């Protein structure tokens, strides 16, 4: 048995994780997540975390809004996408919808007022 052998790197590719808890704190993992999707997950990463990579991953409604790269500790983050939390996106959509409906109602009132004044002028 050889004791000086380096640990194998674990590559996780195109896997979807939903509502999972990842505690990477203080660990040397030799793990790489490529093109994975994390939805409503909790990721715990600290300065002592080593040998962990996220490339081309999507994070939706997770507790992270960015990943800091730290090459000294072997933490790599490239080409990842962070969606805003679902509730935040829903609130923004409702606000845009309310604004569009108000603008539409205003336009309709203006159009109706213009039609009414034209009819009065034609008589």
N, C-alpha and C positions, 0 to 999 in steps of 0.2 A: 504494500500500500504506500502510495506517494503522498506525503503530507503537505508538500509545497505546491500542490496543484491549485491553480486559480479556479474560483467558482465559475460555473457556467452562466452565461447571460441568458436570461429568460425573455423571449420576445412574445408579446401578446399583440395579435394583429386583427384589426377589424372586428373587435368584440364590443358588444353593447352592454354597459353596466347600468342598472337602474336601482336607485335608492340603496346603494351600497356604501359601506364605511371602510375607508382605506386609511390605516394608521401607519404611515411611513416614518414616523419620528424616530430619530436616532438609529436608523438601520442602514446597513450597506446591502443593497438589494440586487444589483446587477440585473435590473428589469427595465425593459423598454416597451412602451405602449405606442404602437404605430396605427394611425387611422382608427382609433377607438372612439366610442361615444359614451360620455358619462352624463346621465340624466338624474337629477336630484340626488347626487352623491356627495359625500363628505370626504374630503381629502385633507389629511393632516401631514404637513411637511415642515421640518424645521432645519436649522443650520447643520445639525449633525447627520441629516439624511444624506446618503451617498449613493452614487451609481444608479441613478434613476433618470429615465428619459421619456418625454412625451413629444411625439412628432405627428403633426397632422391630425390631432385629436379635436373633438368637439365637446365642449362643456356646457350643458344646458341646465339652468336652475341649480347650480352647485354652489358650494361655499367659497369658491375661488373665482376671481375675475381676471386673474393673470398669474403666470408662473414666472418666477425669477430664475434666470439661468445662472449657474455657479459652476464654472468649469473646474475650479479647484477641487470641488467635492464630487464632480461627475454628475451634476444635475443639468440636464439639457432640455430645452423647450423650444421647439421650432414649428412654425406654421400652424399653431393651434387657434381655434375659434372659441370665443366665450360669448354665449348668448346671455342677454339680461334675464333675470328671473321672470318666470311666467307671469306672476302677479304684476310686476312692473310693466311688462309688455302689454298686458291686458289694460292696465290703467291708461297707458299712452294711447292705445287704440281707441278706448272709450272717449278720451279727450279729443282726439282727431275727428272721431265720428260726430260728437256733439258740435264741434266747430263747423264741420261740413254741413250738418243739418241746419244750423243757425244761418249759415251763409246762403243755403238753398232757400230757406223760408224768406230771408231778406230779399233775395233775387225775385222770388215769386210775388211778394208784395209789391215790389217796384214794377214788375211786369203788369200786374193787375191794375195798379194805379195808372200806369201809362195807357193801358187799354181803355180804362174808364174815362180818362180825360179826352182821349181821341173820339170816343163815342159821343161825349157831350159837345165836342167841337164840331162834329159832323151834323148835328141837328139844327 
